[in-house]
Amino acid sequence: MYIHPAGYRVILVFFLVVFLIALLVHQIPGIPRLAEYVVGGALLILCLLVLWFFRIPPRPFDAAPNEVTSVSDGKVVLVEEVDEPEVIGGKAIKICVFLSIFDVHAQWAPIGGKLEYFKYHEGEYLVAWHEKSSTLNERTTFGQATPSGMLVWRQIAGAVARRIRWFVEEGQEIAHGQECGFILFGSRIDLYLPLDAEVVVKPGDRVVARSTVLARLPEVP
């Protein structure tokens, strides 16, 4: 397990603020020693939680080429057929995964293939489960080519998240399971699959990035 580089600046600033708060509390005239211990303990817990948020545990990977693995950790909250106008331009199967603040927030490619499309969208910060967050919130759109058609996935910022990071660019060949991005704090991932994909998860399922198979695409002869 290691701390993701996306968190280095956040951690440094947070720890500096915590240190200043602890110093100010210590300077309060006549403050009881017990009160200092309580405040110090609370600040230490907050520091540990911030470190925990940016953790990256080992991610085993042994998926077949036609298996679509989860982009991120989280909980499946929606599986339905929808229109995806930005890249696919028609019907697709949508799988929505919600990330709580306790989930690992890095993203890994759900399948191998060329990144045919990438776009960053500025936007609002509605709560991640809001029905319009996928079209109104700050987000990115990734479009990967597969033998069955385009596979699209989005990083979507939530009410708390204020930074989306990505580590790939349009035109790049992406390996299945390659790390592609990171979202700071609560967020969600929307994945759009070709209609002939066999979905193997349902709402309520917990998924693990790079490990949980979400769907299978038809195998190429």
C-alpha positions as CSV (number, residue, x, y, z in Angstrom):
1,M,0.0,0.0,0.0
2,Y,1.2,3.5,-0.8
3,I,0.0,7.1,-0.7
4,H,-1.1,8.4,-4.1
5,P,0.9,11.4,-5.4
6,A,-2.3,13.3,-6.1
7,G,-2.7,13.7,-2.4
8,Y,0.8,15.0,-1.6
9,R,-0.1,18.7,-1.7
10,V,-3.5,18.2,0.0
11,I,-1.8,16.3,2.8
12,L,1.0,18.8,3.2
13,V,-1.5,21.7,3.5
14,F,-3.8,19.8,5.8
15,F,-1.0,18.8,8.1
16,L,0.3,22.4,8.3
17,V,-3.2,23.6,9.2
18,V,-3.4,20.9,11.9
19,F,0.0,21.9,13.3
20,L,-1.1,25.5,13.5
21,I,-4.3,24.6,15.3
22,A,-2.5,22.5,17.8
23,L,0.0,25.3,18.4
24,L,-2.8,27.8,18.9
25,V,-4.6,25.5,21.3
26,H,-1.4,25.0,23.3
27,Q,-1.1,28.8,23.7
28,I,-4.5,29.3,25.2
29,P,-3.9,30.6,28.8
30,G,-5.1,28.1,31.5
31,I,-6.3,25.4,29.1
32,P,-6.6,22.1,31.0
33,R,-4.1,19.4,29.9
34,L,-7.0,17.0,29.3
35,A,-8.5,19.4,26.8
36,E,-5.2,19.6,24.9
37,Y,-5.1,15.8,24.8
38,V,-8.7,15.6,23.4
39,V,-8.0,18.2,20.7
40,G,-4.7,16.6,19.9
41,G,-6.3,13.2,19.6
42,A,-9.1,14.5,17.3
43,L,-6.6,16.2,15.1
44,L,-4.5,13.1,14.9
45,I,-7.6,11.1,13.8
46,L,-8.3,13.6,11.1
47,C,-4.7,13.3,9.8
48,L,-5.0,9.5,9.7
49,L,-8.3,9.8,7.8
50,V,-6.7,12.1,5.2
51,L,-3.9,9.6,4.7
52,W,-6.4,6.8,4.5
53,F,-8.3,8.6,1.8
54,F,-5.3,8.8,-0.5
55,R,-4.2,5.2,0.1
56,I,-3.6,2.8,-2.9
57,P,-3.8,-0.8,-1.8
58,P,-2.5,-3.7,-4.0
59,R,-4.8,-4.3,-7.0
60,P,-4.7,-7.8,-8.4
61,F,-5.5,-8.1,-12.1
62,D,-6.2,-11.2,-14.2
63,A,-9.2,-10.3,-16.3
64,A,-9.7,-11.7,-19.8
65,P,-9.4,-9.2,-22.8
66,N,-13.2,-9.1,-23.3
67,E,-14.0,-8.6,-19.6
68,V,-14.9,-5.1,-18.5
69,T,-13.5,-4.5,-15.0
70,S,-14.6,-1.8,-12.6
71,V,-13.0,1.6,-13.1
72,S,-13.2,2.4,-9.4
73,D,-14.1,1.0,-6.0
74,G,-17.6,1.7,-4.9
75,K,-21.2,0.6,-5.0
76,V,-23.3,0.0,-8.1
77,V,-26.3,2.2,-7.9
78,L,-27.8,2.0,-11.4
79,V,-27.8,-0.4,-14.4
80,E,-30.1,0.7,-17.3
81,E,-30.3,1.3,-21.0
82,V,-29.9,5.0,-21.9
83,D,-28.9,7.4,-24.6
84,E,-25.2,8.5,-24.6
85,P,-25.0,11.4,-27.0
86,E,-21.5,12.7,-26.5
87,V,-19.5,9.8,-27.9
88,I,-21.7,6.8,-28.8
89,G,-24.5,8.9,-30.2
90,G,-27.2,6.3,-29.4
91,K,-28.3,3.6,-27.0
92,A,-25.9,2.1,-24.5
93,I,-26.0,0.2,-21.2
94,K,-25.1,2.5,-18.3
95,I,-23.5,1.3,-15.1
96,C,-23.2,3.9,-12.3
97,V,-20.8,3.4,-9.4
98,F,-21.0,5.7,-6.4
99,L,-17.8,6.3,-4.4
100,S,-18.1,7.2,-0.7
101,I,-15.4,9.2,1.0
102,F,-14.0,5.9,2.4
103,D,-13.5,4.3,-1.0
104,V,-10.2,4.3,-2.9
105,H,-10.6,7.2,-5.4
106,A,-8.1,6.2,-8.1
107,Q,-9.4,5.0,-11.5
108,W,-8.1,2.2,-13.8
109,A,-9.0,1.5,-17.4
110,P,-11.9,-0.9,-17.7
111,I,-10.6,-2.5,-20.9
112,G,-7.6,-2.3,-23.2
113,G,-7.7,-0.2,-26.3
114,K,-7.0,3.2,-27.9
115,L,-8.4,6.3,-26.2
116,E,-10.3,7.6,-29.2
117,Y,-11.9,10.4,-27.3
118,F,-11.2,12.5,-24.2
119,K,-12.7,15.7,-23.0
120,Y,-12.8,17.7,-19.7
121,H,-16.0,19.5,-18.8
122,E,-16.1,22.3,-16.3
123,G,-19.3,22.3,-14.3
124,E,-21.3,22.4,-11.1
125,Y,-20.9,20.4,-7.9
126,L,-24.2,18.8,-7.3
127,V,-24.2,15.7,-5.0
128,A,-22.9,12.8,-6.9
129,W,-26.1,10.8,-6.8
130,H,-28.2,13.7,-8.3
131,E,-29.7,12.5,-11.6
132,K,-28.3,15.5,-13.5
133,S,-24.8,15.3,-12.0
134,S,-23.5,13.3,-15.0
135,T,-24.4,16.2,-17.4
136,L,-24.0,19.3,-15.1
137,N,-21.1,18.5,-12.8
138,E,-17.4,18.9,-13.4
139,R,-16.4,15.7,-15.3
140,T,-14.2,14.0,-17.8
141,T,-15.3,11.7,-20.6
142,F,-13.1,8.8,-21.9
143,G,-14.0,6.9,-25.0
144,Q,-12.2,3.6,-25.7
145,A,-12.5,1.7,-29.0
146,T,-13.5,-2.0,-28.7
147,P,-14.5,-4.6,-31.3
148,S,-18.1,-4.2,-30.2
149,G,-18.1,-0.4,-30.4
150,M,-17.2,2.5,-28.2
151,L,-16.9,2.0,-24.5
152,V,-17.3,5.3,-22.6
153,W,-16.7,6.2,-18.9
154,R,-16.8,9.4,-16.9
155,Q,-15.2,10.7,-13.8
156,I,-17.9,12.9,-12.1
157,A,-17.1,15.3,-9.2
158,G,-19.6,15.4,-6.3
159,A,-20.6,18.1,-3.9
160,V,-17.3,17.7,-1.9
161,A,-14.9,16.9,-4.8
162,R,-13.2,19.9,-6.3
163,R,-10.5,18.3,-8.3
164,I,-10.4,15.7,-11.1
165,R,-7.1,14.4,-12.2
166,W,-6.3,12.3,-15.3
167,F,-3.1,10.7,-16.4
168,V,-3.8,9.7,-20.1
169,E,-4.5,11.7,-23.3
170,E,-6.5,11.3,-26.4
171,G,-4.9,9.0,-29.0
172,Q,-3.0,7.0,-26.4
173,E,-3.1,3.2,-26.3
174,I,-4.3,2.2,-22.8
175,A,-3.6,-1.1,-21.3
176,H,-6.4,-3.0,-19.5
177,G,-6.2,-2.1,-15.8
178,Q,-3.8,0.9,-16.4
179,E,-4.2,3.7,-13.9
180,C,-5.9,6.7,-15.6
181,G,-7.1,9.2,-13.0
182,F,-8.0,10.2,-9.5
183,I,-10.9,12.1,-8.0
184,L,-10.5,14.0,-4.8
185,F,-13.3,13.1,-2.3
186,G,-16.9,12.0,-2.9
187,S,-17.7,11.2,-6.5
188,R,-19.0,8.7,-9.0
189,I,-18.1,6.8,-12.2
190,D,-20.6,6.3,-15.1
191,L,-19.7,3.5,-17.6
192,Y,-21.5,3.1,-20.9
193,L,-21.3,-0.3,-22.7
194,P,-22.3,-1.5,-26.1
195,L,-25.8,-3.1,-26.1
196,D,-24.4,-6.5,-26.8
197,A,-22.4,-6.5,-23.5
198,E,-23.3,-9.1,-20.9
199,V,-23.7,-7.2,-17.6
200,V,-22.8,-9.4,-14.5
201,V,-23.5,-6.9,-11.7
202,K,-26.6,-5.3,-10.3
203,P,-27.6,-2.3,-8.1
204,G,-26.4,-2.8,-4.6
205,D,-23.2,-4.8,-5.5
206,R,-19.9,-3.6,-4.1
207,V,-17.1,-3.5,-6.7
208,V,-13.3,-3.3,-6.5
209,A,-11.3,-1.5,-9.2
210,R,-9.3,-3.8,-11.6
211,S,-10.7,-6.9,-9.8
212,T,-14.5,-6.9,-10.2
213,V,-15.8,-7.9,-13.6
214,L,-18.8,-5.6,-14.5
215,A,-19.6,-7.1,-17.9
216,R,-18.3,-9.2,-20.8
217,L,-18.1,-8.1,-24.4
218,P,-18.7,-10.7,-27.2
219,E,-15.4,-12.4,-28.0
220,V,-13.9,-11.7,-31.4
221,P,-13.7,-14.9,-33.5
